[in-house]
Amino acid sequence: MPELRVHEGRHYAVQYHYALPDDAWCVELSEAVLAPAAWAEIPNAETHVPGVALLVAVIPDEDPSLEPTVHIHSHDEHVIPYEIMRWFMEHVGEQVERCRIAFGQGAPEAAERSRGDLV
């Protein structure tokens, strides 16, 4: 489930997914877009959904020697407010910590279970 946030009238989303080819968790930041009009009739439906990723943090969870990285996914110039960047990096930092704890326990799968509420 993505986490949404409004900053100065613009909507942003952070969401997680696991990239099997990379053996890594990905934390994505996007500018949220309007939800489909059909959702308007659904009680408590979100009004916005994640858009195209602007930033993707890749956090390896099977090899502790690999460092997390942040990839910029944009052909156009985008301005990301400082508070939104901090919010995104807090999510990234928390996921890095979960993966390191799970790896330290000798079970990379534990990192996946720790994100089970978001998968």
DSSP file (Angstrom, degrees, kcal/mol; ACC not computed):
  #  RESIDUE AA STRUCTURE BP1 BP2  ACC     N-H-->O    O-->H-N    N-H-->O    O-->H-N    TCO  KAPPA ALPHA  PHI   PSI    X-CA   Y-CA   Z-CA
    1    1 A M              0   0    0      0, 0.0    15,-0.1     0, 0.0     2,-0.0   0.000 360.0 360.0 360.0 123.9    0.0    0.0    0.0
    2    2 A P        -     0   0    0      0, 0.0     2,-0.5     0, 0.0    13,-0.2  -0.333 360.0-130.7 -70.6 154.3    1.6    3.3   -1.0
    3    3 A E  E     -A   14   0A   0     11,-2.9    11,-2.5     2,-0.0     2,-0.3  -0.921  24.9-156.8-103.8 130.6    1.9    6.1    1.5
    4    4 A L  E     +A   13   0A   0     -2,-0.5     2,-0.3     9,-0.2     9,-0.2  -0.800  12.9 179.7-111.1 150.2    0.7    9.5    0.2
    5    5 A R  E     -A   12   0A   0      7,-2.4     7,-3.0    -2,-0.3     2,-0.5  -0.993  18.2-143.6-149.0 141.7    1.6   13.0    1.3
    6    6 A V  E     +A   11   0A   0     -2,-0.3     2,-0.4     5,-0.2     5,-0.2  -0.901  18.9 178.2-106.5 133.5    0.5   16.4    0.3
    7    7 A H  E >  S-A   10   0A   0      3,-2.9     3,-2.0    -2,-0.5    -2,-0.0  -0.962  71.3 -21.7-137.6 118.3    3.1   19.2    0.3
    8    8 A E  T 3  S-     0   0    0     -2,-0.4     3,-0.1     1,-0.3    -1,-0.1   0.876 127.9 -49.3  50.1  44.0    2.2   22.8   -0.9
    9    9 A G  T 3  S+     0   0    0      1,-0.2     2,-0.4     0, 0.0    -1,-0.3   0.390 116.7 109.7  82.4  -4.0   -0.8   21.5   -2.8
   10   10 A R  E <   -A    7   0A   0     -3,-2.0    -3,-2.9    21,-0.0     2,-0.4  -0.841  61.4-135.0-106.8 145.0    1.1   18.7   -4.7
   11   11 A H  E     -A    6   0A   0     -2,-0.4    21,-1.6    21,-0.3     2,-0.3  -0.808  22.1-176.4-102.3 136.9    0.6   15.0   -3.9
   12   12 A Y  E     -AB   5  31A   0     -7,-3.0    -7,-2.4    -2,-0.4     2,-0.4  -0.908   6.9-157.1-128.5 156.7    3.5   12.6   -3.5
   13   13 A A  E     -AB   4  30A   0     17,-2.7    17,-2.3    -2,-0.3     2,-0.4  -0.991   7.5-163.1-136.6 143.9    3.7    8.8   -3.0
   14   14 A V  E     +AB   3  29A   0    -11,-2.5   -11,-2.9    -2,-0.4     2,-0.3  -0.995  21.8 169.2-120.4 130.8    6.2    6.4   -1.6
   15   15 A Q  E     - B   0  28A   0     13,-1.7    13,-3.1    -2,-0.4     2,-0.3  -0.965  21.2-139.4-140.7 159.9    5.8    2.7   -2.3
   16   16 A Y  E     + B   0  27A   0     -2,-0.3     2,-0.3   102,-0.3    11,-0.2  -0.859  21.9 163.3-117.3 148.2    7.8   -0.5   -1.9
   17   17 A H  E     - B   0  26A   0      9,-1.9     9,-3.1    -2,-0.3     2,-0.5  -0.970  33.8-118.1-155.6 160.0    8.4   -3.5   -4.2
   18   18 A Y  E     - B   0  25A   0     -2,-0.3     2,-0.8     7,-0.2     7,-0.2  -0.871  16.8-152.1-102.9 130.6   10.9   -6.3   -4.3
   19   19 A A  E >>> - B   0  24A   0      5,-3.1     5,-1.6    -2,-0.5     4,-0.9  -0.859   6.9-168.2-102.5 100.7   13.0   -6.6   -7.5
   20   20 A L  G >45S+     0   0    0     -2,-0.8     3,-0.8     1,-0.2    -1,-0.2   0.887  84.0  56.3 -57.6 -43.2   13.9  -10.3   -7.8
   21   21 A P  G 345S+     0   0    0      0, 0.0    -1,-0.2     0, 0.0    -2,-0.0   0.832 116.8  37.0 -60.7 -28.7   16.6   -9.8  -10.5
   22   22 A D  G <45S-     0   0    0     -3,-0.7    -2,-0.2     2,-0.2     3,-0.1   0.512  99.8-132.9 -96.9  -6.6   18.5   -7.4   -8.1
   23   23 A D  T <<5 +     0   0    0     -4,-0.9    38,-2.1    -3,-0.8    39,-0.6   0.955  69.7 117.8  47.8  52.7   17.7   -9.3   -4.9
   24   24 A A  E   < -BC  19  60A   0     -5,-1.6    -5,-3.1    36,-0.3     2,-0.3  -0.994  69.0-119.3-149.8 150.4   16.8   -5.9   -3.5
   25   25 A W  E     -BC  18  59A   0     34,-2.6    34,-3.4    -2,-0.3     2,-0.4  -0.688  28.8-150.7 -83.4 144.6   14.0   -3.9   -2.1
   26   26 A C  E     -BC  17  58A   0     -9,-3.1    -9,-1.9    -2,-0.3     2,-0.5  -0.974   8.3-164.9-118.9 133.5   13.0   -0.8   -4.0
   27   27 A V  E     -BC  16  57A   0     30,-2.2    30,-2.9    -2,-0.4     2,-0.4  -0.981  17.6-161.3-115.2 120.2   11.5    2.3   -2.4
   28   28 A E  E     -BC  15  56A   0    -13,-3.1   -13,-1.7    -2,-0.5     2,-0.5  -0.843  12.8-160.9-110.6 138.6   10.0    4.6   -5.0
   29   29 A L  E     +BC  14  55A   0     26,-2.7    25,-3.5    -2,-0.4    26,-1.6  -0.968  24.2 160.9-111.3 130.1    9.1    8.3   -4.8
   30   30 A S  E     -BC  13  53A   0    -17,-2.3   -17,-2.7    -2,-0.5     2,-0.6  -0.950  46.5-106.5-139.7 162.2    6.6    9.6   -7.3
   31   31 A E  E     -B   12   0A   0     21,-0.6   -19,-0.3    -2,-0.3    20,-0.2  -0.834  49.1-122.8 -84.9 124.5    4.3   12.6   -7.8
   32   32 A A        -     0   0    0    -21,-1.6   -21,-0.3    -2,-0.6     2,-0.3  -0.339  24.9-153.7 -71.9 150.3    0.9   11.1   -7.2
   33   33 A V  E     -E   49   0B   0     16,-2.9    16,-2.7     1,-0.1    -1,-0.0  -0.772  33.3 -76.1-118.6 164.4   -1.8   11.4   -9.9
   34   34 A L  E     -E   48   0B   0     -2,-0.3    14,-0.3    14,-0.2     3,-0.1  -0.327  49.9-117.0 -61.6 138.8   -5.6   11.4   -9.7
   35   35 A A        -     0   0    0     12,-2.9    -1,-0.1     1,-0.2     5,-0.1  -0.328  48.0 -75.3 -68.9 158.9   -7.2    8.0   -9.1
   36   36 A P    >   -     0   0    0      0, 0.0     3,-1.9     0, 0.0     4,-0.3  -0.252  40.7-120.7 -56.2 143.8   -9.5    6.7  -11.8
   37   37 A A  G >  S+     0   0    0      1,-0.3     3,-1.8     2,-0.2     4,-0.3   0.810 109.9  68.0 -57.3 -32.0  -12.9    8.4  -11.8
   38   38 A A  G >  S+     0   0    0      1,-0.3     3,-1.0     2,-0.2    -1,-0.3   0.749  88.9  65.9 -61.7 -23.1  -14.6    5.1  -11.2
   39   39 A W  G X  S+     0   0    0     -3,-1.9     3,-2.2     1,-0.2     6,-0.3   0.697  78.1  83.9 -71.4 -18.0  -13.1    5.0   -7.7
   40   40 A A  G <  S+     0   0    0     -3,-1.8    -1,-0.2    -4,-0.3    -2,-0.2   0.782  89.1  51.9 -57.9 -27.8  -15.2    8.1   -6.7
   41   41 A E  G <  S+     0   0    0     -3,-1.0    -1,-0.3    -4,-0.3    -2,-0.2   0.520  89.4  94.0 -87.0  -5.5  -18.1    5.7   -5.9
   42   42 A I  S X  S-     0   0    0     -3,-2.2     3,-1.7    -4,-0.1    -3,-0.0  -0.779  83.6-118.2 -90.8 122.1  -16.0    3.5   -3.7
   43   43 A P  T 3  S+     0   0    0      0, 0.0    -2,-0.1     0, 0.0    -1,-0.0  -0.330  93.2   2.2 -59.1 137.1  -16.2    4.5    0.0
   44   44 A N  T 3  S+     0   0    0      1,-0.2     2,-0.1    -4,-0.1     3,-0.1   0.630  91.2 156.2  62.0  17.8  -12.8    5.5    1.5
   45   45 A A    <   -     0   0    0     -3,-1.7    -1,-0.2    -6,-0.3   -10,-0.0  -0.440  49.8-101.3 -71.7 147.8  -11.0    5.1   -1.8
   46   46 A E        -     0   0    0      1,-0.1    -1,-0.1    -2,-0.1    -4,-0.1  -0.364  19.0-149.3 -64.6 146.7   -7.8    7.0   -2.3
   47   47 A T  S    S+     0   0    0      1,-0.1   -12,-2.9   -13,-0.1     2,-0.3   0.658  82.0  37.6 -90.2 -18.2   -8.1   10.2   -4.4
   48   48 A H  E     -E   34   0B   0    -14,-0.3   -14,-0.2   -36,-0.0    -1,-0.1  -0.947  64.6-166.7-132.9 153.2   -4.6    9.8   -5.7
   49   49 A V  E     -E   33   0B   0    -16,-2.7   -16,-2.9    -2,-0.3   -36,-0.1  -0.913  41.5 -77.3-132.3 159.8   -2.3    6.9   -6.7
   50   50 A P        -     0   0    0      0, 0.0   -18,-0.2     0, 0.0     3,-0.1  -0.286  47.1-159.3 -58.6 140.9    1.4    6.7   -7.3
   51   51 A G        -     0   0    0      1,-0.2     2,-0.2   -20,-0.2   -19,-0.1  -0.070  47.2 -37.3 -97.6-156.0    2.6    8.1  -10.6
   52   52 A V  S    S-     0   0    0    -21,-0.2   -21,-0.6     1,-0.1    -1,-0.2  -0.493  76.2-100.3 -69.8 135.5    5.7    7.4  -12.6
   53   53 A A  E     -C   30   0A   0     -2,-0.2   -23,-0.3   -23,-0.2     3,-0.1  -0.303  34.9-178.2 -61.4 134.4    8.7    7.0  -10.2
   54   54 A L  E    S+     0   0A   0    -25,-3.5    19,-3.0     1,-0.4     2,-0.4   0.789  76.7  17.1 -93.9 -43.2   11.0   10.0   -9.9
   55   55 A L  E     -CD  29  72A   0    -26,-1.6   -26,-2.7    17,-0.2     2,-0.4  -0.982  64.2-168.8-131.4 141.8   13.5    8.4   -7.5
   56   56 A V  E     -CD  28  71A   0     15,-2.4    15,-3.2    -2,-0.4     2,-0.5  -0.969   8.5-156.2-133.3 118.7   14.1    4.7   -6.8
   57   57 A A  E     -CD  27  70A   0    -30,-2.9   -30,-2.2    -2,-0.4     2,-0.6  -0.823  10.6-155.2 -90.3 129.3   16.2    3.6   -3.9
   58   58 A V  E     -CD  26  69A   0     11,-2.9    11,-2.0    -2,-0.5   -32,-0.2  -0.932  10.7-173.6-109.5 120.4   17.6    0.1   -4.4
   59   59 A I  E     -C   25   0A   0    -34,-3.4   -34,-2.6    -2,-0.6     8,-0.1  -0.888  15.7-144.2-121.5  99.4   18.4   -1.7   -1.2
   60   60 A P  E     -C   24   0A   0      0, 0.0   -36,-0.3     0, 0.0   -37,-0.1  -0.347  16.8-177.7 -61.4 138.5   20.1   -5.1   -1.6
   61   61 A D  S    S+     0   0    0    -38,-2.1    50,-0.2    41,-0.0   -37,-0.1   0.322  73.0  51.0-121.6   8.1   19.0   -7.6    1.1
   62   62 A E  S    S+     0   0    0    -39,-0.6   -38,-0.1     1,-0.2   -39,-0.1   0.537 107.0  46.9-119.3 -10.4   21.1  -10.7    0.3
   63   63 A D    >   -     0   0    0    -40,-0.2     3,-1.8     3,-0.1    -1,-0.2  -0.894  59.8-165.3-135.4 104.4   24.7   -9.3    0.1
   64   64 A P  T 3  S+     0   0    0      0, 0.0    -1,-0.1     0, 0.0    36,-0.0   0.646  86.6  67.5 -66.7 -12.3   25.8   -6.9    2.9
   65   65 A S  T 3  S+     0   0    0      2,-0.1     2,-0.4     0, 0.0    -2,-0.0   0.673  83.6  87.5 -80.2 -15.2   28.8   -5.8    0.8
   66   66 A L  S <  S-     0   0    0     -3,-1.8    -3,-0.1     1,-0.0    -4,-0.0  -0.710  74.8-139.1 -86.5 131.7   26.4   -4.0   -1.7
   67   67 A E        -     0   0    0     -2,-0.4     2,-0.1     1,-0.1    -2,-0.1  -0.602  20.9-105.7 -87.7 147.6   25.5   -0.5   -0.8
   68   68 A P        -     0   0    0      0, 0.0     2,-0.3     0, 0.0    -9,-0.2  -0.407  41.4-164.2 -63.4 148.8   22.0    0.9   -1.3
   69   69 A T  E     -D   58   0A   0    -11,-2.0   -11,-2.9    -2,-0.1     2,-0.5  -0.924  16.4-136.3-133.4 159.3   21.8    3.3   -4.2
   70   70 A V  E     -D   57   0A   0     -2,-0.3     2,-0.4   -13,-0.3   -13,-0.3  -0.982  18.5-159.7-119.1 126.5   19.3    6.0   -5.4
   71   71 A H  E     -D   56   0A   0    -15,-3.2   -15,-2.4    -2,-0.5     2,-0.6  -0.869  10.8-139.9-107.1 136.8   18.4    6.1   -9.1
   72   72 A I  E     -D   55   0A   0     -2,-0.4     2,-0.7   -17,-0.2   -17,-0.2  -0.859  15.0-170.2 -97.2 123.2   16.9    9.1  -10.8
   73   73 A H        +     0   0    0    -19,-3.0     2,-0.3    -2,-0.6    -2,-0.0  -0.776  40.8 108.4-115.5  83.9   14.2    8.2  -13.3
   74   74 A S        -     0   0    0     -2,-0.7     4,-0.1     1,-0.1   -20,-0.1  -0.939  42.4-172.3-160.8 134.0   13.3   11.4  -15.2
   75   75 A H  S    S+     0   0    0     -2,-0.3     2,-0.2     2,-0.1    -1,-0.1   0.661  84.0  54.5 -94.3 -21.6   13.8   12.8  -18.6
   76   76 A D  S    S-     0   0    0      1,-0.0     2,-0.4     0, 0.0     0, 0.0  -0.666  99.1 -93.7-106.5 164.0   12.5   16.2  -17.6
   77   77 A E        -     0   0    0     -2,-0.2     2,-0.4     2,-0.0    -2,-0.1  -0.652  44.5-175.4 -77.9 130.2   13.6   18.4  -14.8
   78   78 A H        -     0   0    0     -2,-0.4     2,-0.6    -4,-0.1    -4,-0.0  -0.980  18.7-141.5-126.2 140.4   11.6   17.9  -11.6
   79   79 A V        -     0   0    0     -2,-0.4    -2,-0.0     2,-0.0     0, 0.0  -0.898  14.1-165.8-100.9 124.5   11.9   19.9   -8.4
   80   80 A I        -     0   0    0     -2,-0.6     5,-0.1     4,-0.0    -2,-0.0  -0.949  23.5-124.2-110.9 117.1   11.5   17.8   -5.3
   81   81 A P     >  -     0   0    0      0, 0.0     4,-2.4     0, 0.0     3,-0.4  -0.233  19.7-117.8 -59.8 147.8   10.9   19.8   -2.1
   82   82 A Y  H  > S+     0   0    0      1,-0.2     4,-2.6     2,-0.2     5,-0.2   0.892 113.8  52.6 -53.3 -46.5   13.4   19.3    0.7
   83   83 A E  H  > S+     0   0    0      1,-0.2     4,-2.1     2,-0.2    -1,-0.2   0.857 110.1  48.5 -62.8 -34.9   10.7   18.1    3.1
   84   84 A I  H  > S+     0   0    0     -3,-0.4     4,-2.6     2,-0.2    -1,-0.2   0.895 110.5  51.0 -71.3 -39.8    9.5   15.5    0.5
   85   85 A M  H  X S+     0   0    0     -4,-2.4     4,-2.7     2,-0.2    -2,-0.2   0.909 111.2  48.4 -63.1 -41.3   13.1   14.4    0.0
   86   86 A R  H  X S+     0   0    0     -4,-2.6     4,-2.1     2,-0.2    -2,-0.2   0.917 110.8  50.9 -63.3 -43.1   13.6   14.0    3.7
   87   87 A W  H  X S+     0   0    0     -4,-2.1     4,-1.6     2,-0.2    -2,-0.2   0.923 112.5  46.5 -59.6 -46.1   10.3   12.0    4.0
   88   88 A F  H  X S+     0   0    0     -4,-2.6     4,-2.2     1,-0.2    -2,-0.2   0.936 112.1  49.8 -61.5 -47.9   11.5    9.7    1.2
   89   89 A M  H  X S+     0   0    0     -4,-2.7     4,-3.0     1,-0.2    -1,-0.2   0.794 104.6  58.6 -67.2 -27.8   15.0    9.2    2.7
   90   90 A E  H  X S+     0   0    0     -4,-2.1     4,-2.2     2,-0.2    -1,-0.2   0.923 108.0  46.8 -63.0 -43.3   13.4    8.4    6.1
   91   91 A H  H  X S+     0   0    0     -4,-1.6     4,-2.0     2,-0.2    -2,-0.2   0.911 113.2  49.0 -62.7 -42.1   11.6    5.5    4.3
   92   92 A V  H  X S+     0   0    0     -4,-2.2     4,-2.6     1,-0.2    -2,-0.2   0.941 110.9  49.7 -63.1 -47.4   14.8    4.5    2.6
   93   93 A G  H  X S+     0   0    0     -4,-3.0     4,-2.2     1,-0.2    -1,-0.2   0.884 110.1  50.7 -59.5 -40.6   16.8    4.6    5.9
   94   94 A E  H  X S+     0   0    0     -4,-2.2     4,-2.2     2,-0.2    -1,-0.2   0.892 111.5  47.8 -65.3 -39.2   14.2    2.5    7.7
   95   95 A Q  H  X S+     0   0    0     -4,-2.0     4,-2.5     2,-0.2    -2,-0.2   0.895 109.7  52.6 -70.2 -38.7   14.3   -0.1    4.9
   96   96 A V  H  X S+     0   0    0     -4,-2.6     4,-2.4     1,-0.2    -2,-0.2   0.934 110.7  48.6 -58.6 -45.9   18.1   -0.2    4.9
   97   97 A E  H  X S+     0   0    0     -4,-2.2     4,-2.5     1,-0.2     5,-0.2   0.915 110.3  50.3 -62.5 -43.8   18.0   -0.9    8.6
   98   98 A R  H  X S+     0   0    0     -4,-2.2     4,-2.6     1,-0.2    -1,-0.2   0.917 112.0  48.0 -60.7 -43.2   15.4   -3.6    8.3
   99   99 A C  H  X S+     0   0    0     -4,-2.5     4,-2.6     1,-0.2    -1,-0.2   0.903 112.3  48.5 -65.7 -40.7   17.4   -5.4    5.6
  100  100 A R  H  X S+     0   0    0     -4,-2.4     4,-2.3     2,-0.2    -1,-0.2   0.893 112.2  48.5 -67.5 -39.0   20.6   -5.1    7.7
  101  101 A I  H  X S+     0   0    0     -4,-2.5     4,-1.2     2,-0.2    -2,-0.2   0.942 113.1  47.8 -64.1 -46.6   18.9   -6.5   10.8
  102  102 A A  H  <>S+     0   0    0     -4,-2.6     5,-1.9     1,-0.2     3,-0.4   0.905 112.6  48.4 -62.1 -41.7   17.4   -9.4    8.8
  103  103 A F  H ><5S+     0   0    0     -4,-2.6     3,-1.9     1,-0.2    -1,-0.2   0.896 107.1  56.4 -66.0 -38.2   20.8  -10.1    7.2
  104  104 A G  H 3<5S+     0   0    0     -4,-2.3    -1,-0.2     1,-0.3    -2,-0.2   0.770 101.9  56.8 -62.9 -25.3   22.5  -10.0   10.6
  105  105 A Q  T 3<5S-     0   0    0     -4,-1.2    -1,-0.3    -3,-0.4    -2,-0.2   0.448 119.2-114.2 -84.0  -0.8   20.0  -12.7   11.7
  106  106 A G  T < 5S+     0   0    0     -3,-1.9    -3,-0.2    -4,-0.1    -2,-0.1   0.678  88.3 100.7  79.9  17.3   21.3  -14.9    8.9
  107  107 A A    >>< -     0   0    0     -5,-1.9     3,-2.1     1,-0.1     4,-0.5  -0.743  43.9-177.6-139.4  89.9   18.0  -14.8    7.1
  108  108 A P  H >> S+     0   0    0      0, 0.0     3,-1.1     0, 0.0     4,-0.9   0.810  86.5  67.1 -55.2 -28.3   17.6  -12.5    4.1
  109  109 A E  H 3> S+     0   0    0      1,-0.3     4,-2.2     2,-0.2     5,-0.2   0.781  87.0  68.8 -63.2 -24.8   14.0  -13.7    3.8
  110  110 A A  H <> S+     0   0    0     -3,-2.1     4,-2.1     1,-0.2    -1,-0.3   0.838  93.1  57.2 -63.7 -32.1   13.3  -12.0    7.2
  111  111 A A  H <X S+     0   0    0     -3,-1.1     4,-0.8    -4,-0.5    -1,-0.2   0.904 106.9  48.8 -63.3 -39.8   13.8   -8.6    5.4
  112  112 A E  H >< S+     0   0    0     -4,-0.9     3,-0.9     1,-0.2    -2,-0.2   0.919 110.6  49.7 -65.4 -43.2   11.0   -9.6    3.0
  113  113 A R  H >< S+     0   0    0     -4,-2.2     3,-1.4     1,-0.2     4,-0.2   0.852 103.3  61.5 -63.8 -32.9    8.8  -10.6    5.9
  114  114 A S  H 3< S+     0   0    0     -4,-2.1     3,-0.3     1,-0.3    -1,-0.2   0.749 108.7  42.4 -67.0 -21.6    9.5   -7.3    7.6
  115  115 A R  T XX S+     0   0    0     -3,-0.9     3,-3.2    -4,-0.8     4,-0.7   0.332  80.7 113.2-101.1   5.4    7.9   -5.5    4.7
  116  116 A G  G X4  +     0   0    0     -3,-1.4     3,-0.5     1,-0.3    -1,-0.2   0.757  69.5  61.7 -51.1 -29.5    5.0   -8.0    4.4
  117  117 A D  G 34 S+     0   0    0     -3,-0.3    -1,-0.3    -4,-0.2    -2,-0.1   0.660 110.6  40.1 -72.6 -13.4    2.5   -5.3    5.5
  118  118 A L  G <4        0   0    0     -3,-3.2  -102,-0.3     1,-0.1    -1,-0.2   0.437 360.0 360.0-112.9  -1.9    3.5   -3.3    2.4
  119  119 A V    <<        0   0    0     -4,-0.7    -2,-0.1    -3,-0.5    -3,-0.1   0.456 360.0 360.0 -93.0 360.0    3.8   -6.0   -0.2
